[in-house]
Amino acid sequence: MPSNRVVLFDVDGTLIDARTGQRRIWHAWARMFGLEPSVVYETALRTRPFDTVAELLPGRDPAPLVAVFDRLEDADAAHGRVRPIDGAAELLEALDEGTWALVTSNAEHRVATRFRRLDLPLPEVIIDNTSTRRGKPAPDPYLLAARRLNADARDCLVIEDAPSGVAAGIAAGMTTWSVNGARPVSGAHRHHRRLADAIPDILDFLAGTGSAT
């Protein structure tokens, strides 16, 4: 039976910060389709691009509309402003292969592009916005990551910064911590104001020497 402990990371807002470009892109996309930019961006923060488009423009084929967004963000991933969250490099470099995965509502190729630009390590397992039929806040992406790493849900630690991600981790039956905010995300088992502050506790969880709550 699976018994290894693993840590499953959200990406945007948890390990890297590319939100300046993403906000600009969603605002540009909103104007193309006559939508209120602030409403579009707030929706995009909690859903995958496909789900964002489907929610905001019901009745229209989302595929070509998502393709417009994808072209804009592909360019930003390659050339736009991005920075690692404080502590991300130190933490990821301390992890053994097979003990962690990325679970993102973005596309894998954009995550890989940004990580390579920042010289951050990439894991073998990346669950992206096309990996499961349902995205966050459904538990499906985190459950798939656990299966790919041969881990039980009870042995998984989810690190998230957003309510939809925390909800997904909780729904998957996993220990779920929030990071990078002044206040805890509702439902999180533990909160660290900065990712860097969470490093010792994350490593203790993987080693089986720390408390999950």
N, C-alpha and C positions, 0 to 999 in steps of 0.2 A: 504494500500500500504506500502511496506517496506520503512523505513525511518531511521533506526538506522545506525550510523556511525561505521565503522569497519576498522581495519588495517590488511593488508595481507603481511606477511613476506616471502621473500626468506630465505633460510637457509644457505647454504654453502657460506661463504664469507660475509654474512650479519649478522648472529647471532652466528655462530660458525666457527672456522677455523680448517679444517681437510685436508687442501690442501697438506701438506707434504706427507701424506699417499696416497692421491688420485693421486698425481703426480707419486709417486713410483709405484703404482699399474698400472696406464695406461702405464707407460714406460715398465713395465714387460710384460704387455699384448701385447704391440706393438711388442716387440722382439719375442714373441711367434709366431706372424703371419707375420713377416718380414716387418714390417712397421716402418717408421721413428717416434721415440718416441715423439719428439717435435711437429710434425704435429698432431699426435693422441691426445696429451694432449690439444693443442689449440682447436681442434675440440670438445673435450669433455667439455671444459669450456662453450660452448654455446649450447650444445644439450644434450638430454637424452642418456643414454648408448645405447639403442636400435637404436636411430637415428645416433649416432656416428658410430656404427658398420655398419649400412646400408649404410652410406655415404662413409666410408673408404674401405669397402669390398663389393661393389655392386655385385649382382648376387649370393651371398652366403646366405644360411639360417642364419639369424642373431641370432636365438634363442640359439643354442649351444655356439656361440661365446660370447654372453652376459652372458651366464651361467658361463663361465670361469671368466669373470670380477666379477660377483656377488660373487663367492666363495672367490676371493681375497679381495673384499671390505667388505664382511661380517666379515672376520677375522680382518680387520683393524678397523671396527666399534667397535668391541668388545675389542680390545687390543691396537690399534694404537694410535698415538699421536693426541690429539684433545684439543682445548682450546676454552673457550667462547670469543667472541668478547667483548671488553671493553664496558660495559653498558648493555649487553644483559640480565644478571640476574636481574639487577635493573629494567629495562624496563618491562620485561615479568612478573615479580612479581607484578608490579603496574597495570596490565591489568585485567579487569573483565572477567570472563568466558563468552563466546558468543560474545566478541567484537574483536576477532582476530583469525587468522588461519595461518598455514604454507603452503606455495606453493613451492614445491621443485621438482627438476629434479632428485632427488635421490629416493630411496625406503623408504617407511614409516617405515619399521622395523629397518632400519639402522639409520634413523633420531632419532627414539625413543631410540635406544640403546645409541647413543651418548649423547642425552639430559639427559638420566638417569645417565650416567656416570658423567655428569657435574652438576647434581642436578638442571637442568633447568625445569621449568614447561612445560607441553605439553597441547595444546588446544584440544578441542573436534574435530575440523575440521583440517585434514591434507590432502592436495591434493598432490599426489606423481606422479611418472613417469609412473604409470599404470592407473591413474584416468581418463585420457582423451586420445582420439585418437591422437590429435596433442599436442605437448609440446611447451614450449617457443621457439621462439618468437611469436607464435600464442597466441591469447588472451584466449583460451579455459580453461587453468588451473585457471586463475584468475576469469573468469566468473563463473566457477563451484564453486569456493570458496565463491563468493558472494551469489550464490543461496543457498548454504548450510547454510550460516549465515543469510539468509532472508534479504539481503541488496541490494539496487540499486547500480549500478556501480558508480554513482555520489557521493555516500556516502562512497566509499572505498578509502583508502590510501594504496598504494603499496610501500613497502620499499625494494629496490634492490641494488645490487652492480655491476651487469653485464649488458652489452648492450642488450643481448637477453631478459633478464628479464624486463628491462625498456621498451623495445619495446613491450613486451607482455602487460604490464600494460597500456601503452598508447593506444594500439590497443583495449583494453577492455573498454576504455573510463573512466579510473580511474585516480585520482590524483596520480602521481608517483614521488617519490623522490629517489635519489641515495645517497649512503653512502659509507664510508670506502675507499675513494680514494682521491688523491691529486686534481683531477679535476672532474668536473661533468660528468656523463655519458650523451652522446648526447641524447637530447629529454626530459630529466628529468625536471620536473617542479621546483624542488629545489634540492640543494645538501648540504650535511653535510660531512665534511672530516672524521668525526668519528661518529659511531652510538651513542656513549654517548652524543655527542653534540646535537643529534636530539631528545633526550627524551622529553624535555619540549614542543617542537613543535608537536610531535606525540600525547602527552597527550592533548594538546590544540585542535588538530584536532578532537580527539574523543569526547571532551567536547563541540565541536562546537564553541569554542571561538577564534580559530586561523585561519590565512589565509592559503589557500591551496597552494599558489604560493609564 
